[in-house]
Amino acid sequence: MLFGGWRSAEPEAKIENARLVSIDFSAEPEERAQPDQGFEILNPLSSMISTRFRASTSDEEGIKSLLPVGATAALGVSIPDGYKGQHLPLWQFILQPNPDPVKPASPETTESEGD
């Protein structure tokens, strides 16, 4: 959720007997596409990884490092094929080019259709 593109509320600390028990983080989309659809879309995975990389190499003043501190492999995300989470269901969309794209109309075709 840190780089998913949703707005985050301030974290809420749960304290019992003067000890920190937990911290609740919440995030929600800026605007719900369909309030009753039961799911919302996060940023594309590539955007989340890029934003994380930028956050680990830059600050408000600009670029501080060309590489993040630590292993760069940790920046990636690996979601197993067919993943079905009980508490966090994820829909995975794989975008691919159309193998048989529609060809644009030629000027001759467009002109003859108008006559």
C-alpha positions as CSV (number, residue, x, y, z in Angstrom):
1,M,0.0,0.0,0.0
2,L,3.0,2.3,0.5
3,F,3.4,2.9,-3.2
4,G,0.0,1.9,-4.5
5,G,-1.2,5.4,-5.2
6,W,-3.9,5.6,-2.5
7,R,-4.0,8.3,0.0
8,S,-3.0,7.3,3.5
9,A,-4.4,8.3,6.8
10,E,-2.2,9.1,9.8
11,P,-1.1,5.9,11.5
12,E,-3.0,5.1,14.8
13,A,-1.1,3.6,17.7
14,K,-2.7,1.1,20.0
15,I,-1.2,1.4,23.5
16,E,-2.1,-0.8,26.4
17,N,-0.5,-0.5,29.9
18,A,1.9,2.2,28.5
19,R,3.2,-0.2,25.9
20,L,2.9,-0.1,22.1
21,V,0.7,-3.0,21.0
22,S,0.2,-2.2,17.4
23,I,0.1,0.5,14.7
24,D,-2.9,0.6,12.3
25,F,-2.3,1.9,8.9
26,S,-5.1,2.6,6.5
27,A,-5.2,3.8,2.9
28,E,-8.0,4.3,0.4
29,P,-8.4,5.4,-3.2
30,E,-8.8,9.1,-4.0
31,E,-12.1,8.3,-5.7
32,R,-14.0,5.0,-5.9
33,A,-14.7,4.0,-9.5
34,Q,-17.8,2.1,-8.6
35,P,-18.7,2.3,-4.9
36,D,-20.5,-1.1,-4.8
37,Q,-18.1,-3.2,-7.0
38,G,-16.1,-4.6,-4.0
39,F,-12.6,-3.9,-5.3
40,E,-10.3,-1.0,-6.3
41,I,-7.3,-0.8,-8.5
42,L,-3.8,0.1,-7.3
43,N,-1.1,1.7,-9.4
44,P,0.6,-0.7,-11.9
45,L,3.3,-2.9,-10.4
46,S,6.0,-1.2,-12.6
47,S,4.9,2.2,-11.2
48,M,5.1,1.0,-7.6
49,I,8.6,-0.4,-8.1
50,S,9.8,2.8,-9.8
51,T,8.3,4.9,-7.0
52,R,10.0,2.7,-4.4
53,F,13.3,3.0,-6.3
54,R,13.0,6.8,-6.5
55,A,12.2,7.0,-2.7
56,S,15.3,5.0,-1.9
57,T,17.6,7.1,-4.0
58,S,16.2,10.6,-3.7
59,D,14.8,13.1,-1.2
60,E,13.2,16.5,-1.4
61,E,16.5,18.0,-2.4
62,G,17.1,15.6,-5.3
63,I,19.0,12.5,-6.2
64,K,21.2,11.2,-3.4
65,S,22.4,7.9,-4.8
66,L,22.4,6.1,-8.1
67,L,21.7,2.8,-6.4
68,P,19.6,2.1,-3.3
69,V,21.4,1.0,-0.2
70,G,21.1,-2.8,0.1
71,A,20.1,-5.4,-2.5
72,T,18.4,-4.0,-5.6
73,A,16.6,-7.4,-6.0
74,A,14.5,-6.4,-2.9
75,L,12.9,-3.6,-4.9
76,G,11.1,-6.1,-7.2
77,V,7.9,-7.9,-6.3
78,S,7.3,-11.5,-6.9
79,I,3.7,-12.7,-7.0
80,P,3.4,-16.4,-7.8
81,D,1.2,-17.3,-10.8
82,G,-2.3,-18.3,-9.7
83,Y,-1.9,-16.5,-6.3
84,K,-5.2,-16.5,-4.3
85,G,-5.0,-14.6,-1.0
86,Q,-7.6,-15.3,1.6
87,H,-7.3,-11.8,3.2
88,L,-5.9,-9.9,0.3
89,P,-7.3,-11.2,-3.0
90,L,-5.3,-9.9,-6.0
91,W,-6.4,-9.7,-9.6
92,Q,-3.5,-9.9,-11.9
93,F,-3.8,-8.5,-15.3
94,I,-1.1,-9.2,-17.9
95,L,-1.2,-6.7,-20.7
96,Q,0.0,-7.9,-24.1
97,P,-0.1,-6.4,-27.6
98,N,-2.9,-7.6,-29.9
99,P,-1.3,-10.2,-32.2
100,D,-3.8,-9.2,-35.0
101,P,-4.3,-5.4,-34.6
102,V,-7.0,-3.7,-36.7
103,K,-5.3,-2.0,-39.6
104,P,-6.1,1.8,-40.0
105,A,-8.3,2.7,-43.0
106,S,-6.3,3.7,-46.1
107,P,-7.0,7.2,-47.6
108,E,-8.7,5.5,-50.6
109,T,-11.1,3.6,-48.4
110,T,-12.0,6.6,-46.3
111,E,-12.7,8.8,-49.4
112,S,-14.8,6.2,-51.2
113,E,-16.9,5.6,-48.1
114,G,-17.9,9.3,-48.0
115,D,-19.2,9.4,-51.6
